Amino acid sequence: MKTAFYRKNYCFGTGSVGVMGDNRTYDNTICVRSVEAIDGMTATFAHLPHDFLESVSNRIINEVEGINRVVYDITSKPPGTIEWE
């Protein structure tokens, strides 16, 4: 059953358990994606400094309601696409 389900579906949302103060939160994950490309046919993920990514993550979590986890997509194209669908 699980295998059949995964074969039919190609895009899944995810919930995330986090901690804000002393409480658990059950909110959403957001993905940050930055790529370097000349023509859009191929692209590599941008090698952003960790301190910059940390700052972006902290601002998103603290300023965007409903987000408690930030991930950074390091998939190049190919195999990935530049945009998420």
N, CA, C and O atoms as a GROMACS GRO file, in nm:
protein
  340
    1MET      N    1   0.082  -0.119   0.000
    1MET     CA    2   0.000   0.000   0.000
    1MET      C    3   0.087   0.126   0.000
    1MET      O    4   0.064   0.216  -0.080
    2LYS      N    5   0.187   0.133   0.089
    2LYS     CA    6   0.273   0.251   0.094
    2LYS      C    7   0.349   0.268  -0.038
    2LYS      O    8   0.363   0.380  -0.086
    3THR      N    9   0.397   0.159  -0.096
    3THR     CA   10   0.470   0.167  -0.222
    3THR      C   11   0.381   0.221  -0.332
    3THR      O   12   0.424   0.308  -0.408
    4ALA      N   13   0.260   0.172  -0.343
    4ALA     CA   14   0.168   0.220  -0.446
    4ALA      C   15   0.139   0.369  -0.427
    4ALA      O   16   0.133   0.443  -0.524
    5PHE      N   17   0.122   0.412  -0.304
    5PHE     CA   18   0.096   0.553  -0.276
    5PHE      C   19   0.213   0.639  -0.321
    5PHE      O   20   0.193   0.742  -0.386
    6TYR      N   21   0.333   0.599  -0.287
    6TYR     CA   22   0.450   0.678  -0.324
    6TYR      C   23   0.474   0.680  -0.474
    6TYR      O   24   0.527   0.778  -0.525
    7ARG      N   25   0.437   0.578  -0.544
    7ARG     CA   26   0.455   0.576  -0.689
    7ARG      C   27   0.357   0.668  -0.759
    7ARG      O   28   0.388   0.720  -0.866
    8LYS      N   29   0.240   0.690  -0.703
    8LYS     CA   30   0.138   0.774  -0.765
    8LYS      C   31   0.161   0.922  -0.737
    8LYS      O   32   0.122   1.007  -0.818
    9ASN      N   33   0.223   0.955  -0.626
    9ASN     CA   34   0.238   1.094  -0.585
    9ASN      C   35   0.382   1.139  -0.600
    9ASN      O   36   0.475   1.062  -0.575
   10TYR      N   37   0.400   1.262  -0.642
   10TYR     CA   38   0.536   1.311  -0.664
   10TYR      C   39   0.570   1.434  -0.581
   10TYR      O   40   0.685   1.478  -0.583
   11CYS      N   41   0.476   1.490  -0.511
   11CYS     CA   42   0.503   1.609  -0.432
   11CYS      C   43   0.433   1.597  -0.298
   11CYS      O   44   0.312   1.576  -0.292
   12PHE      N   45   0.507   1.609  -0.191
   12PHE     CA   46   0.452   1.594  -0.058
   12PHE      C   47   0.482   1.717   0.026
   12PHE      O   48   0.592   1.771   0.021
   13GLY      N   49   0.384   1.760   0.102
   13GLY     CA   50   0.408   1.863   0.202
   13GLY      C   51   0.460   1.797   0.328
   13GLY      O   52   0.448   1.675   0.344
   14THR      N   53   0.514   1.874   0.415
   14THR     CA   54   0.562   1.816   0.539
   14THR      C   55   0.533   1.910   0.655
   14THR      O   56   0.545   2.032   0.642
   15GLY      N   57   0.496   1.853   0.765
   15GLY     CA   58   0.482   1.930   0.888
   15GLY      C   59   0.610   1.916   0.967
   15GLY      O   60   0.689   1.824   0.942
   16SER      N   61   0.631   2.004   1.060
   16SER     CA   62   0.755   2.001   1.136
   16SER      C   63   0.727   2.027   1.283
   16SER      O   64   0.645   2.112   1.318
   17VAL      N   65   0.794   1.954   1.368
   17VAL     CA   66   0.787   1.976   1.512
   17VAL      C   67   0.908   2.061   1.550
   17VAL      O   68   1.022   2.026   1.518
   18GLY      N   69   0.882   2.171   1.617
   18GLY     CA   70   0.990   2.259   1.660
   18GLY      C   71   0.968   2.302   1.804
   18GLY      O   72   0.874   2.258   1.870
   19VAL      N   73   1.054   2.389   1.851
   19VAL     CA   74   1.042   2.443   1.987
   19VAL      C   75   1.055   2.594   1.979
   19VAL      O   76   1.151   2.646   1.922
   20MET      N   77   0.958   2.664   2.036
   20MET     CA   78   0.963   2.810   2.048
   20MET      C   79   0.946   2.841   2.196
   20MET      O   80   0.840   2.816   2.253
   21GLY      N   81   1.049   2.894   2.258
   21GLY     CA   82   1.046   2.914   2.403
   21GLY      C   83   1.050   2.779   2.470
   21GLY      O   84   1.143   2.701   2.448
   22ASP      N   85   0.951   2.750   2.553
   22ASP     CA   86   0.943   2.620   2.621
   22ASP      C   87   0.835   2.530   2.562
   22ASP      O   88   0.805   2.425   2.618
   23ASN      N   89   0.778   2.570   2.450
   23ASN     CA   90   0.666   2.494   2.392
   23ASN      C   91   0.701   2.431   2.259
   23ASN      O   92   0.780   2.485   2.180
   24ARG      N   93   0.642   2.315   2.235
   24ARG     CA   94   0.654   2.252   2.104
   24ARG      C   95   0.564   2.326   2.006
   24ARG      O   96   0.457   2.374   2.042
   25THR      N   97   0.610   2.335   1.881
   25THR     CA   98   0.528   2.393   1.776
   25THR      C   99   0.511   2.289   1.666
   25THR      O  100   0.601   2.210   1.639
   26TYR      N  101   0.397   2.292   1.604
   26TYR     CA  102   0.368   2.203   1.491
   26TYR      C  103   0.334   2.293   1.374
   26TYR      O  104   0.218   2.329   1.354
   27ASP      N  105   0.435   2.328   1.297
   27ASP     CA  106   0.419   2.424   1.189
   27ASP      C  107   0.478   2.369   1.060
   27ASP      O  108   0.490   2.248   1.042
   28ASN      N  109   0.513   2.458   0.970
   28ASN     CA  110   0.557   2.421   0.836
   28ASN      C  111   0.706   2.441   0.817
   28ASN      O  112   0.772   2.517   0.888
   29THR      N  113   0.758   2.371   0.717
   29THR     CA  114   0.896   2.383   0.673
   29THR      C  115   0.898   2.469   0.548
   29THR      O  116   0.809   2.458   0.463
   30ILE      N  117   0.999   2.553   0.534
   30ILE     CA  118   1.017   2.630   0.412
   30ILE      C  119   1.156   2.598   0.358
   30ILE      O  120   1.250   2.577   0.434
   31CYS      N  121   1.167   2.596   0.225
   31CYS     CA  122   1.295   2.567   0.160
   31CYS      C  123   1.347   2.692   0.092
   31CYS      O  124   1.274   2.758   0.017
   32VAL      N  125   1.472   2.725   0.117
   32VAL     CA  126   1.540   2.834   0.048
   32VAL      C  127   1.621   2.771  -0.065
   32VAL      O  128   1.690   2.672  -0.044
   33ARG      N  129   1.611   2.829  -0.185
   33ARG     CA  130   1.684   2.776  -0.301
   33ARG      C  131   1.752   2.892  -0.372
   33ARG      O  132   1.687   2.992  -0.406
   34SER      N  133   1.880   2.880  -0.394
   34SER     CA  134   1.956   2.980  -0.468
   34SER      C  135   2.051   2.906  -0.562
   34SER      O  136   2.129   2.821  -0.518
   35VAL      N  137   2.043   2.939  -0.691
   35VAL     CA  138   2.126   2.871  -0.789
   35VAL      C  139   2.206   2.972  -0.870
   35VAL      O  140   2.169   3.089  -0.881
   36GLU      N  141   2.316   2.923  -0.927
   36GLU     CA  142   2.397   3.002  -1.019
   36GLU      C  143   2.383   2.939  -1.156
   36GLU      O  144   2.413   2.821  -1.175
   37ALA      N  145   2.337   3.019  -1.254
   37ALA     CA  146   2.315   2.968  -1.389
   37ALA      C  147   2.344   3.078  -1.490
   37ALA      O  148   2.323   3.196  -1.462
   38ILE      N  149   2.393   3.038  -1.606
   38ILE     CA  150   2.417   3.134  -1.714
   38ILE      C  151   2.298   3.135  -1.810
   38ILE      O  152   2.248   3.242  -1.846
   39ASP      N  153   2.255   3.018  -1.850
   39ASP     CA  154   2.149   3.010  -1.951
   39ASP      C  155   2.022   2.940  -1.902
   39ASP      O  156   1.925   2.931  -1.978
   40GLY      N  157   2.020   2.892  -1.781
   40GLY     CA  158   1.902   2.824  -1.728
   40GLY      C  159   1.893   2.677  -1.766
   40GLY      O  160   1.808   2.605  -1.714
   41MET      N  161   1.979   2.631  -1.855
   41MET     CA  162   1.977   2.490  -1.895
   41MET      C  163   2.046   2.403  -1.790
   41MET      O  164   2.005   2.290  -1.765
   42THR      N  165   2.149   2.456  -1.729
   42THR     CA  166   2.216   2.388  -1.618
   42THR      C  167   2.236   2.490  -1.507
   42THR      O  168   2.242   2.611  -1.532
   43ALA      N  169   2.248   2.442  -1.387
   43ALA     CA  170   2.266   2.532  -1.274
   43ALA      C  171   2.332   2.456  -1.160
   43ALA      O  172   2.315   2.334  -1.146
   44THR      N  173   2.406   2.528  -1.080
   44THR     CA  174   2.460   2.471  -0.958
   44THR      C  175   2.407   2.553  -0.841
   44THR      O  176   2.379   2.672  -0.854
   45PHE      N  177   2.393   2.487  -0.728
   45PHE     CA  178   2.344   2.561  -0.612
   45PHE      C  179   2.448   2.663  -0.570
   45PHE      O  180   2.568   2.641  -0.583
   46ALA      N  181   2.401   2.774  -0.518
   46ALA     CA  182   2.491   2.881  -0.474
   46ALA      C  183   2.556   2.842  -0.342
   46ALA      O  184   2.487   2.800  -0.248
   47HIS      N  185   2.685   2.856  -0.335
   47HIS     CA  186   2.760   2.825  -0.212
   47HIS      C  187   2.757   2.948  -0.121
   47HIS      O  188   2.852   3.027  -0.117
   48LEU      N  189   2.647   2.963  -0.050
   48LEU     CA  190   2.629   3.079   0.038
   48LEU      C  191   2.698   3.055   0.172
   48LEU      O  192   2.700   2.942   0.221
   49PRO      N  193   2.753   3.159   0.232
   49PRO     CA  194   2.820   3.144   0.361
   49PRO      C  195   2.724   3.098   0.471
   49PRO      O  196   2.608   3.139   0.474
   50HIS      N  197   2.772   3.013   0.558
   50HIS     CA  198   2.688   2.959   0.665
   50HIS      C  199   2.632   3.068   0.756
   50HIS      O  200   2.517   3.059   0.800
   51ASP      N  201   2.710   3.172   0.784
   51ASP     CA  202   2.658   3.278   0.871
   51ASP      C  203   2.543   3.353   0.804
   51ASP      O  204   2.451   3.397   0.872
   52PHE      N  205   2.548   3.368   0.672
   52PHE     CA  206   2.438   3.430   0.599
   52PHE      C  207   2.314   3.342   0.604
   52PHE      O  208   2.204   3.391   0.631
   53LEU      N  209   2.331   3.211   0.579
   53LEU     CA  210   2.218   3.118   0.585
   53LEU      C  211   2.157   3.114   0.725
   53LEU      O  212   2.035   3.106   0.740
   54GLU      N  213   2.241   3.120   0.827
   54GLU     CA  214   2.192   3.122   0.964
   54GLU      C  215   2.107   3.247   0.989
   54GLU      O  216   2.002   3.239   1.052
   55SER      N  217   2.153   3.360   0.940
   55SER     CA  218   2.079   3.485   0.956
   55SER      C  219   1.944   3.480   0.884
   55SER      O  220   1.842   3.521   0.939
   56VAL      N  221   1.944   3.428   0.762
   56VAL     CA  222   1.820   3.414   0.685
   56VAL      C  223   1.723   3.322   0.758
   56VAL      O  224   1.605   3.353   0.772
   57SER      N  225   1.774   3.209   0.804
   57SER     CA  226   1.691   3.112   0.876
   57SER      C  227   1.629   3.174   1.001
   57SER      O  228   1.509   3.159   1.024
   58ASN      N  229   1.709   3.242   1.080
   58ASN     CA  230   1.658   3.304   1.203
   58ASN      C  231   1.552   3.409   1.173
   58ASN      O  232   1.451   3.416   1.243
   59ARG      N  233   1.573   3.490   1.070
   59ARG     CA  234   1.473   3.592   1.037
   59ARG      C  235   1.344   3.528   0.991
   59ARG      O  236   1.236   3.572   1.032
   60ILE      N  237   1.352   3.427   0.906
   60ILE     CA  238   1.229   3.362   0.858
   60ILE      C  239   1.152   3.302   0.975
   60ILE      O  240   1.031   3.324   0.988
   61ILE      N  241   1.220   3.227   1.059
   61ILE     CA  242   1.152   3.161   1.172
   61ILE      C  243   1.090   3.263   1.267
   61ILE      O  244   0.980   3.242   1.318
   62ASN      N  245   1.160   3.374   1.291
   62ASN     CA  246   1.110   3.474   1.386
   62ASN      C  247   1.009   3.571   1.327
   62ASN      O  248   0.932   3.633   1.401
   63GLU      N  249   1.008   3.587   1.194
   63GLU     CA  250   0.923   3.689   1.133
   63GLU      C  251   0.810   3.635   1.047
   63GLU      O  252   0.717   3.709   1.014
   64VAL      N  253   0.814   3.508   1.010
   64VAL     CA  254   0.709   3.450   0.926
   64VAL      C  255   0.627   3.353   1.009
   64VAL      O  256   0.676   3.249   1.052
   65GLU      N  257   0.502   3.389   1.031
   65GLU     CA  258   0.414   3.305   1.112
   65GLU      C  259   0.389   3.172   1.043
   65GLU      O  260   0.369   3.166   0.922
   66GLY      N  261   0.392   3.064   1.122
   66GLY     CA  262   0.362   2.932   1.069
   66GLY      C  263   0.482   2.855   1.019
   66GLY      O  264   0.466   2.743   0.968
   67ILE      N  265   0.602   2.911   1.031
   67ILE     CA  266   0.725   2.843   0.987
   67ILE      C  267   0.810   2.816   1.110
   67ILE      O  268   0.837   2.906   1.190
   68ASN      N  269   0.855   2.689   1.126
   68ASN     CA  270   0.944   2.659   1.238
   68ASN      C  271   1.070   2.583   1.194
   68ASN      O  272   1.149   2.540   1.278
   69ARG      N  273   1.087   2.566   1.064
   69ARG     CA  274   1.208   2.499   1.014
   69ARG      C  275   1.240   2.554   0.876
   69ARG      O  276   1.152   2.572   0.792
   70VAL      N  277   1.370   2.580   0.852
   70VAL     CA  278   1.417   2.629   0.723
   70VAL      C  279   1.522   2.532   0.672
   70VAL      O  280   1.614   2.495   0.746
   71VAL      N  281   1.510   2.490   0.547
   71VAL     CA  282   1.610   2.403   0.485
   71VAL      C  283   1.666   2.474   0.363
   71VAL      O  284   1.600   2.560   0.304
   72TYR      N  285   1.789   2.439   0.324
   72TYR     CA  286   1.854   2.498   0.208
   72TYR      C  287   1.877   2.388   0.105
   72TYR      O  288   1.944   2.288   0.133
   73ASP      N  289   1.820   2.405  -0.013
   73ASP     CA  290   1.826   2.305  -0.119
   73ASP      C  291   1.959   2.316  -0.194
   73ASP      O  292   1.990   2.420  -0.252
   74ILE      N  293   2.038   2.208  -0.191
   74ILE     CA  294   2.168   2.209  -0.260
   74ILE      C  295   2.168   2.116  -0.381
   74ILE      O  296   2.272   2.063  -0.419
   75THR      N  297   2.052   2.097  -0.441
   75THR     CA  298   2.041   2.013  -0.560
   75THR      C  299   2.076   2.095  -0.683
   75THR      O  300   2.022   2.204  -0.704
   76SER      N  301   2.168   2.044  -0.765
   76SER     CA  302   2.202   2.112  -0.889
   76SER      C  303   2.105   2.070  -0.999
   76SER      O  304   2.024   1.980  -0.980
   77LYS      N  305   2.113   2.136  -1.114
   77LYS     CA  306   2.031   2.101  -1.230
   77LYS      C  307   2.124   2.061  -1.343
   77LYS      O  308   2.213   2.139  -1.377
   78PRO      N  309   2.108   1.944  -1.403
   78PRO     CA  310   2.029   1.833  -1.352
   78PRO      C  311   2.096   1.770  -1.230
   78PRO      O  312   2.212   1.800  -1.204
   79PRO      N  313   2.031   1.688  -1.157
   79PRO     CA  314   1.904   1.620  -1.181
   79PRO      C  315   1.782   1.702  -1.143
   79PRO      O  316   1.672   1.673  -1.192
   80GLY      N  317   1.796   1.803  -1.058
   80GLY     CA  318   1.680   1.882  -1.018
   80GLY      C  319   1.647   1.989  -1.121
   80GLY      O  320   1.723   2.010  -1.215
   81THR      N  321   1.535   2.055  -1.102
   81THR     CA  322   1.501   2.172  -1.183
   81THR      C  323   1.530   2.295  -1.099
   81THR      O  324   1.546   2.286  -0.977
   82ILE      N  325   1.536   2.410  -1.163
   82ILE     CA  326   1.563   2.533  -1.089
   82ILE      C  327   1.446   2.565  -0.996
   82ILE      O  328   1.467   2.598  -0.880
   83GLU      N  329   1.326   2.554  -1.048
   83GLU     CA  330   1.208   2.585  -0.967
   83GLU      C  331   1.148   2.459  -0.909
   83GLU      O  332   1.168   2.349  -0.961
   84TRP      N  333   1.076   2.474  -0.801
   84TRP     CA  334   0.999   2.364  -0.745
   84TRP      C  335   0.861   2.368  -0.808
   84TRP      O  336   0.807   2.475  -0.833
   85GLU      N  337   0.805   2.252  -0.834
   85GLU     CA  338   0.669   2.246  -0.889
   85GLU      C  339   0.580   2.170  -0.797
   85GLU      O  340   0.462   2.153  -0.825
   0.00000   0.00000   0.00000
